[in-house]
Amino acid sequence: MDFKFTEEQVQFREEVKEFVTTEKEKGIFPFGNNCWMHLSSMEFSKEVAKNGLIGIAWPKEHGGRGMGYVDRVIMLEEMFRAGAPVAYHFMADRQVAPGIIHFGSDFLKKEFLPKIRNAEVCFCLLFSEPDAGSDLANCRTTAVEEGDYYIVNGQKVWTSNGHIADYGWALVKTNLDPAVSRYNAFSEMVIDMKSPGVTVRPLINSAGAHSFNEVYFDNVKVPKEYLVGTKDNGFRQIMTNLDFERAGIERLMQNSLTLDSLKDYVKTNDKGGKPLSQDPLIRDSIAKLEIEFEVGKLFIYYVASLLDKGKIPSYEAAMGKTFCTLYEAKLADVATTLMGLPGLLMPGSPEAPCNGMACEDYLWSPSYTLQGGVVEVLKNIVAQRGLKLGRKKK
Ligand SMILES: Cc1cc2nc3c(=O)[nH]c(=O)nc-3n(C[C@H](O)[C@H](O)[C@H](O)COP(=O)(O)OP(=O)(O)OC[C@H]3O[C@@H](n4cnc5c(N)ncnc54)[C@H](O)[C@@H]3O)c2cc1C
């Protein structure tokens, strides 16, 4: 067992740090927490692309750098530590491109990989529906073959960045025979979000941010070349994809700026004349956060190291995501509690400690344990696949 990074990795981290620091100092891009969910700038993403930091883990023959998933985590750790506005390219780099490389046709590879690599397109994920979240096989959006096209009808919901996306990566029902198992009824396809019949409506989250949307499809024509992988095999494909989705450091570091400011806040503030840093309960809380942050990082790097060994992390990714998202919610809770009433002030308020980040994170935090798989489902995965306790009976 060796927890050390290689010399190349140490150097790569420094490269990324330098890039992010330079971009942040320019003062033109919106750095902040929850940056992968709603801080989007095509211009920033183009800078990331120019520096060869999109597609680093894709194979070289597909335009990537052929680096590893551990390298990718190193890069993202530094991006998230600074709160870099990565939302424009994030989903495509993390999930869409690996899906296309794994399952897509030569046409899709040629059409989309260079555009993703150069931050020319933004993708959203069109999976969840009003009656299909954890139970994704309950999706009802249909895609029916008609000549050279599929005709798509239905509704998706909670679509992060649907309002800025050029394309959506969708799960649709292509086999409408009720006798067919629902796990053999779906396909994955790319949908042009500018197609006639696509309507995107904003959903404002509890923190007041426009991050996700509902998306309606009314007789939307999708060329057959946009089908990804094998028709009716989409459910299996998407499950592999979700393991990629769950494995990332974004689950641990989406509020990284708050953790750092909280430590500064404790060092520089007092209560009733007594420094906060001398309060035993506060010391205890901050120390626990620090310990759990380091444990979370070990989970994430372990999952990345499995991917580098060619393994698909399933219960390991579920364990990591459960631990890290619960940690993120706890961070927001501890930060608001520790700051008292002023901790409930939002960004923009002159009296808000740490720029109001604690309160804003607290309002975002219920979403952390939902998106990408709810905690209860993830624990079931750990019980079933990790501990071999068998399937949960209904
Ligand atoms: C911020 C945010 C961004 C999102 N972005 C996207 C996106 O870009 N694209 C997209 O397609 N979707 C997105 N989603 C949707 C997300 O994937 C779903 O919210 C998630 O899969 C849960 O589905 P649901 O909301 O329907 O909740 P449900 O599945 O209805 O679950 C609600 C609750 O029911 C309980 N529960 C459900 N199933 C079980 C079970 N099997 N065992 C025990 N308890 C259970 C749990 O307590 C759970 O918290 C996003 C969600 C959030 C919060």
PDBQT file of the ligand as one rigid body, heavy atoms in Angstrom, charges set to zero:
ROOT
HETATM    1  C1  LIG A 401     -29.407  19.522  -7.060  1.00  0.00    +0.000 C 
HETATM    2  C2  LIG A 401     -29.915  18.391  -7.902  1.00  0.00    +0.000 A 
HETATM    3  C3  LIG A 401     -29.493  18.292  -9.217  1.00  0.00    +0.000 A 
HETATM    4  C4  LIG A 401     -29.982  17.273 -10.021  1.00  0.00    +0.000 A 
HETATM    5  N1  LIG A 401     -29.580  17.227 -11.338  1.00  0.00    +0.000 NA
HETATM    6  C5  LIG A 401     -30.102  16.276 -12.148  1.00  0.00    +0.000 A 
HETATM    7  C6  LIG A 401     -29.773  16.256 -13.529  1.00  0.00    +0.000 A 
HETATM    8  O1  LIG A 401     -28.998  17.076 -14.017  1.00  0.00    +0.000 OA
HETATM    9  N2  LIG A 401     -30.341  15.320 -14.310  1.00  0.00    +0.000 N 
HETATM   10  C7  LIG A 401     -31.192  14.388 -13.818  1.00  0.00    +0.000 A 
HETATM   11  O2  LIG A 401     -31.650  13.557 -14.582  1.00  0.00    +0.000 OA
HETATM   12  N3  LIG A 401     -31.541  14.372 -12.510  1.00  0.00    +0.000 NA
HETATM   13  C8  LIG A 401     -31.010  15.305 -11.667  1.00  0.00    +0.000 A 
HETATM   14  N4  LIG A 401     -31.367  15.326 -10.333  1.00  0.00    +0.000 N 
HETATM   15  C9  LIG A 401     -32.353  14.354  -9.851  1.00  0.00    +0.000 C 
HETATM   16  C10 LIG A 401     -31.762  13.292  -8.962  1.00  0.00    +0.000 C 
HETATM   17  O3  LIG A 401     -31.054  12.348  -9.705  1.00  0.00    +0.000 OA
HETATM   18  C11 LIG A 401     -32.942  12.689  -8.188  1.00  0.00    +0.000 C 
HETATM   19  O4  LIG A 401     -33.374  13.691  -7.286  1.00  0.00    +0.000 OA
HETATM   20  C12 LIG A 401     -32.561  11.464  -7.426  1.00  0.00    +0.000 C 
HETATM   21  O5  LIG A 401     -32.286  10.387  -8.298  1.00  0.00    +0.000 OA
HETATM   22  C13 LIG A 401     -33.675  11.041  -6.458  1.00  0.00    +0.000 C 
HETATM   23  O6  LIG A 401     -34.882  10.911  -7.129  1.00  0.00    +0.000 OA
HETATM   24  P1  LIG A 401     -36.197  11.657  -6.636  1.00  0.00    +0.000 P 
HETATM   25  O7  LIG A 401     -35.887  13.118  -6.468  1.00  0.00    +0.000 OA
HETATM   26  O8  LIG A 401     -37.293  11.288  -7.545  1.00  0.00    +0.000 OA
HETATM   27  O9  LIG A 401     -36.463  11.111  -5.173  1.00  0.00    +0.000 OA
HETATM   28  P2  LIG A 401     -37.077   9.687  -4.805  1.00  0.00    +0.000 P 
HETATM   29  O10 LIG A 401     -36.456   8.630  -5.619  1.00  0.00    +0.000 OA
HETATM   30  O11 LIG A 401     -38.559   9.807  -4.842  1.00  0.00    +0.000 OA
HETATM   31  O12 LIG A 401     -36.583   9.530  -3.320  1.00  0.00    +0.000 OA
HETATM   32  C14 LIG A 401     -37.115  10.361  -2.283  1.00  0.00    +0.000 C 
HETATM   33  C15 LIG A 401     -36.827   9.699  -0.949  1.00  0.00    +0.000 C 
HETATM   34  O13 LIG A 401     -37.502   8.444  -0.893  1.00  0.00    +0.000 OA
HETATM   35  C16 LIG A 401     -36.713   7.488  -0.224  1.00  0.00    +0.000 C 
HETATM   36  N5  LIG A 401     -36.408   6.350  -1.104  1.00  0.00    +0.000 N 
HETATM   37  C17 LIG A 401     -36.552   6.287  -2.440  1.00  0.00    +0.000 A 
HETATM   38  N6  LIG A 401     -36.192   5.067  -2.920  1.00  0.00    +0.000 NA
HETATM   39  C18 LIG A 401     -35.803   4.338  -1.845  1.00  0.00    +0.000 A 
HETATM   40  C19 LIG A 401     -35.322   3.009  -1.689  1.00  0.00    +0.000 A 
HETATM   41  N7  LIG A 401     -35.174   2.173  -2.737  1.00  0.00    +0.000 N 
HETATM   42  N8  LIG A 401     -35.033   2.581  -0.430  1.00  0.00    +0.000 NA
HETATM   43  C20 LIG A 401     -35.180   3.401   0.645  1.00  0.00    +0.000 A 
HETATM   44  N9  LIG A 401     -35.640   4.694   0.543  1.00  0.00    +0.000 NA
HETATM   45  C21 LIG A 401     -35.945   5.148  -0.678  1.00  0.00    +0.000 A 
HETATM   46  C22 LIG A 401     -35.454   8.202   0.212  1.00  0.00    +0.000 C 
HETATM   47  O14 LIG A 401     -35.625   8.708   1.527  1.00  0.00    +0.000 OA
HETATM   48  C23 LIG A 401     -35.357   9.353  -0.733  1.00  0.00    +0.000 C 
HETATM   49  O15 LIG A 401     -34.620  10.444  -0.189  1.00  0.00    +0.000 OA
HETATM   50  C24 LIG A 401     -30.871  16.313  -9.494  1.00  0.00    +0.000 A 
HETATM   51  C25 LIG A 401     -31.278  16.406  -8.157  1.00  0.00    +0.000 A 
HETATM   52  C26 LIG A 401     -30.815  17.422  -7.367  1.00  0.00    +0.000 A 
HETATM   53  C27 LIG A 401     -31.262  17.487  -5.944  1.00  0.00    +0.000 C 
ENDROOT
TORSDOF 0
